[in-house]
């Protein structure tokens, strides 16, 4: 949880890296984690989440009013979120407007990969912070000029802990789990899998080469979250990829 990890220390700034030379915003966190007393930490955490939830509610209202289907993609580093997005964009960009917000501590490498597909992307470099927050997300949406009736994919900072607690206003939190990480992640990081609506088991083409029990992983995930939806695929090889894009089309199409 952010209240004890030190990610939001005073003077930490999250920098929005704009698209096509647009202006930058500096978002200063105004919460301190320097007090070591447990009661003070709990109060800081409560205040932080309360403030974030208020911004998230504003974002959600905006997304609903403008018919922006918003996903918060979360995972460990290296699970394949960016590759998943790149391949998704290739399939859907001629059918739906798509925009992407990328969260990383440093560099614009992932945003550059998205921009290479022809889709607008904005990079948020969080510095020492280990998650995106709703306030910064709201600024990024305005900066990008996300179109009505579009898909907005938010790729969160690679981390299975803090992003579970921070609502961004998304329609769904999607947790991506690579088979190279081990099948016990849902019970080692239960908050994340409890918060997610969909789990994508990625890199299934590597199953012959790793010790990963799909059935056990699914059992653990449903032990934590009985309602979680699960899609197994390979973003690089395309195995069962249509299950994911069909899910997106179903949610993006007018009801």
C-alpha positions as CSV (number, residue, x, y, z in Angstrom):
1,X,0.0,0.0,0.0
2,X,1.2,3.5,-0.9
3,X,1.0,4.7,2.7
4,X,4.1,2.7,3.7
5,X,6.1,2.3,0.4
6,X,7.3,5.9,0.3
7,X,6.2,6.4,-3.3
8,X,4.5,9.7,-2.6
9,X,7.0,11.6,-0.6
10,X,6.9,15.4,-0.5
11,X,8.3,17.1,-3.6
12,X,7.8,14.0,-5.8
13,X,6.4,15.1,-9.2
14,X,4.7,13.1,-11.9
15,X,5.5,14.4,-15.3
16,X,3.0,14.1,-18.2
17,X,4.9,13.6,-21.4
18,X,2.7,15.2,-24.1
19,X,1.9,14.0,-27.6
20,X,3.2,16.0,-30.6
21,X,4.8,18.8,-28.6
22,X,1.9,19.7,-26.5
23,X,2.4,21.4,-23.1
24,X,3.5,19.5,-20.0
25,X,1.8,19.4,-16.7
26,X,3.6,18.9,-13.4
27,X,1.4,17.1,-10.9
28,X,2.7,17.6,-7.3
29,X,1.7,15.1,-4.7
30,X,0.7,16.9,-1.5
31,X,0.8,14.0,0.8
32,X,3.7,13.0,3.1
33,X,4.8,9.6,4.2
34,X,7.5,10.7,6.6
35,X,5.6,10.1,9.9
36,X,6.5,6.7,11.3
37,X,3.5,6.4,13.7
38,X,1.0,3.8,12.6
39,X,-2.0,5.9,13.4
40,X,-0.7,8.8,11.3
41,X,0.0,6.4,8.4
42,X,-3.5,5.1,8.5
43,X,-4.9,8.7,8.5
44,X,-2.7,9.6,5.5
45,X,-3.7,6.5,3.6
46,X,-7.4,7.2,4.3
47,X,-7.1,10.9,3.2
48,X,-5.1,9.9,0.1
49,X,-7.6,7.3,-1.0
50,X,-10.5,9.5,-0.3
51,X,-9.1,12.3,-2.4
52,X,-8.2,9.9,-5.2
53,X,-11.7,8.4,-5.1
54,X,-13.3,11.8,-5.5
55,X,-11.2,12.4,-8.6
56,X,-12.0,8.9,-9.9
57,X,-15.7,9.6,-9.6
58,X,-15.3,12.7,-11.7
59,X,-13.3,10.8,-14.3
60,X,-16.0,8.0,-14.4
61,X,-18.8,10.5,-14.9
62,X,-16.9,12.1,-17.7
63,X,-16.1,8.7,-19.4
64,X,-19.8,7.7,-19.1
65,X,-21.0,11.0,-20.5
66,X,-18.7,10.8,-23.5
67,X,-19.0,7.0,-24.0
68,X,-15.3,6.4,-23.4
69,X,-14.7,2.7,-22.6
70,X,-11.8,2.9,-20.2
71,X,-9.6,0.0,-19.1
72,X,-6.9,0.1,-16.4
73,X,-4.3,-2.5,-17.3
74,X,-2.2,-3.7,-14.4
75,X,0.5,-6.3,-14.0
76,X,4.0,-7.0,-12.9
77,X,6.8,-5.5,-15.0
78,X,7.3,-7.6,-18.2
79,X,3.9,-9.3,-18.2
80,X,3.3,-8.1,-21.8
81,X,0.8,-5.2,-21.3
82,X,2.4,-3.0,-24.0
83,X,2.6,-5.9,-26.6
84,X,-1.0,-6.7,-25.8
85,X,-2.0,-3.2,-26.5
86,X,0.0,-2.9,-29.7
87,X,-1.5,-6.1,-31.1
88,X,-5.0,-5.0,-30.0
89,X,-4.6,-1.7,-31.7
90,X,-3.6,-3.4,-35.0
91,X,-6.9,-5.4,-34.9
92,X,-9.3,-2.6,-33.8
93,X,-7.9,0.8,-34.8
94,X,-9.9,0.8,-38.1
95,X,-13.1,0.1,-36.2
96,X,-12.9,2.3,-33.1
97,X,-11.0,5.4,-32.0
98,X,-8.3,4.4,-29.5
99,X,-6.1,6.4,-27.1
100,X,-3.5,5.2,-24.6
101,X,-2.1,6.6,-21.4
102,X,1.2,5.0,-20.4
103,X,2.5,4.9,-16.9
104,X,6.2,4.2,-16.1
105,X,8.7,5.6,-13.6
106,X,11.0,6.8,-16.4
107,X,11.3,6.9,-20.2
108,X,8.8,7.1,-23.1
109,X,9.6,3.8,-24.6
110,X,6.2,2.3,-24.2
111,X,4.4,5.4,-25.4
112,X,6.7,5.5,-28.5
113,X,5.7,1.9,-29.3
114,X,2.0,2.9,-29.2
115,X,2.5,6.0,-31.3
116,X,4.2,3.9,-33.9
117,X,0.8,2.2,-34.5
118,X,-0.7,5.6,-35.4
119,X,-2.7,5.9,-32.2
120,X,-2.2,8.9,-29.8
121,X,-0.5,8.1,-26.6
122,X,0.6,10.1,-23.6
123,X,3.4,9.1,-21.2
124,X,3.1,9.8,-17.5
125,X,6.5,9.4,-15.8
126,X,5.8,8.9,-12.1
127,X,9.4,9.2,-10.8
128,X,9.4,7.5,-7.4
129,X,5.7,6.9,-7.4
130,X,4.7,3.3,-8.1
131,X,1.2,3.8,-9.5
132,X,-1.0,6.2,-11.5
133,X,-3.6,8.2,-9.7
134,X,-7.0,9.6,-10.8
135,X,-6.0,13.2,-10.7
136,X,-3.1,12.7,-13.1
137,X,-5.3,10.5,-15.3
138,X,-7.9,13.2,-15.6
139,X,-5.2,15.7,-16.8
140,X,-3.9,13.1,-19.2
141,X,-7.4,12.6,-20.7
142,X,-7.7,16.3,-21.3
143,X,-4.2,16.5,-22.8
144,X,-4.9,13.7,-25.2
145,X,-8.3,15.0,-26.3
146,X,-9.8,11.5,-26.1
147,X,-12.7,11.2,-28.6
148,X,-16.3,10.2,-27.8
149,X,-17.2,6.6,-28.3
150,X,-13.6,5.4,-28.1
151,X,-11.4,2.9,-26.2
152,X,-9.1,4.4,-23.7
153,X,-6.4,2.0,-22.4
154,X,-4.5,3.1,-19.4
155,X,-1.3,1.0,-18.9
156,X,-0.4,1.4,-15.2
157,X,3.0,1.2,-13.7
158,X,4.3,-2.4,-13.5
159,X,3.3,-3.3,-9.9
160,X,0.9,-5.8,-8.3
161,X,0.5,-3.9,-5.1
162,X,-0.3,-0.2,-5.1
163,X,-2.4,0.1,-8.3
164,X,-4.9,-2.3,-6.8
165,X,-6.0,0.5,-4.4
166,X,-6.2,3.4,-6.8
167,X,-9.3,3.7,-8.8
168,X,-8.8,5.8,-11.9
169,X,-12.4,6.0,-13.0
170,X,-12.1,3.0,-15.3
171,X,-14.9,0.7,-16.4
172,X,-12.7,-2.4,-15.7
173,X,-9.4,-3.2,-14.1
174,X,-7.7,-5.8,-16.2
175,X,-4.8,-7.8,-14.6
176,X,-2.3,-9.3,-17.0
177,X,-0.4,-12.3,-15.7
178,X,2.4,-13.9,-17.7
179,X,3.0,-17.7,-17.5
180,X,6.7,-16.9,-16.7
181,X,5.7,-15.3,-13.4
182,X,4.3,-18.4,-11.7
183,X,0.8,-19.6,-11.1
184,X,0.6,-18.5,-7.5
185,X,0.4,-14.8,-8.1
186,X,-3.3,-14.5,-7.4
187,X,-2.9,-15.7,-3.8
188,X,0.4,-13.9,-3.3
189,X,-1.1,-10.5,-4.4
190,X,-4.8,-11.1,-3.6
191,X,-5.8,-7.4,-3.5
192,X,-5.0,-6.9,-7.2
193,X,-6.9,-10.0,-8.4
194,X,-9.8,-9.2,-6.1
195,X,-10.0,-5.7,-7.6
196,X,-9.8,-6.9,-11.2
197,X,-12.8,-7.8,-13.4
198,X,-10.7,-9.7,-16.0
199,X,-7.5,-11.7,-15.8
200,X,-5.5,-12.3,-18.9
201,X,-3.1,-15.2,-18.8
202,X,-0.5,-14.1,-21.3
203,X,2.4,-15.8,-23.1
204,X,0.7,-19.1,-23.3
205,X,3.0,-20.1,-26.2
206,X,5.7,-20.5,-23.5
207,X,3.7,-23.1,-21.4
208,X,5.8,-26.0,-22.7
209,X,9.0,-24.3,-21.4
210,X,7.9,-23.1,-17.9
211,X,6.5,-24.6,-14.7
212,X,3.0,-23.0,-14.8
213,X,-0.2,-24.8,-14.0
214,X,-3.1,-23.0,-15.7
215,X,-5.8,-24.8,-13.9
216,X,-4.2,-24.1,-10.5
217,X,-3.7,-20.4,-11.4
218,X,-7.4,-20.1,-12.4
219,X,-8.4,-21.9,-9.2
220,X,-6.3,-19.4,-7.1
221,X,-7.8,-16.4,-9.0
222,X,-11.4,-17.6,-8.4
223,X,-10.6,-18.4,-4.8
224,X,-9.7,-14.7,-4.4
225,X,-12.4,-13.4,-6.8
226,X,-15.2,-15.8,-7.7
227,X,-16.5,-13.4,-10.4
228,X,-13.3,-12.7,-12.2
229,X,-13.4,-13.4,-16.0
230,X,-10.4,-15.2,-17.5
231,X,-8.9,-15.2,-21.0
232,X,-5.8,-17.2,-21.9
233,X,-3.8,-16.0,-24.9
234,X,-0.5,-15.3,-26.5
235,X,-0.2,-11.6,-27.6
236,X,3.0,-12.3,-29.6
237,X,1.8,-15.5,-31.4
238,X,-1.9,-14.6,-31.6
239,X,-3.2,-17.8,-29.9
240,X,-6.8,-17.2,-28.7
241,X,-6.3,-13.5,-29.2
242,X,-9.8,-13.1,-30.7
243,X,-11.3,-14.0,-27.3
244,X,-9.8,-10.7,-26.0
245,X,-10.7,-8.5,-29.0
246,X,-14.2,-10.0,-29.1
247,X,-14.6,-9.0,-25.4
248,X,-13.6,-5.5,-26.3
249,X,-15.9,-5.2,-29.3
250,X,-18.8,-6.4,-27.2
251,X,-18.2,-3.7,-24.7
252,X,-17.4,-1.0,-27.3
253,X,-20.4,-1.6,-29.6
254,X,-23.6,0.4,-28.9
255,X,-26.1,-1.6,-26.8
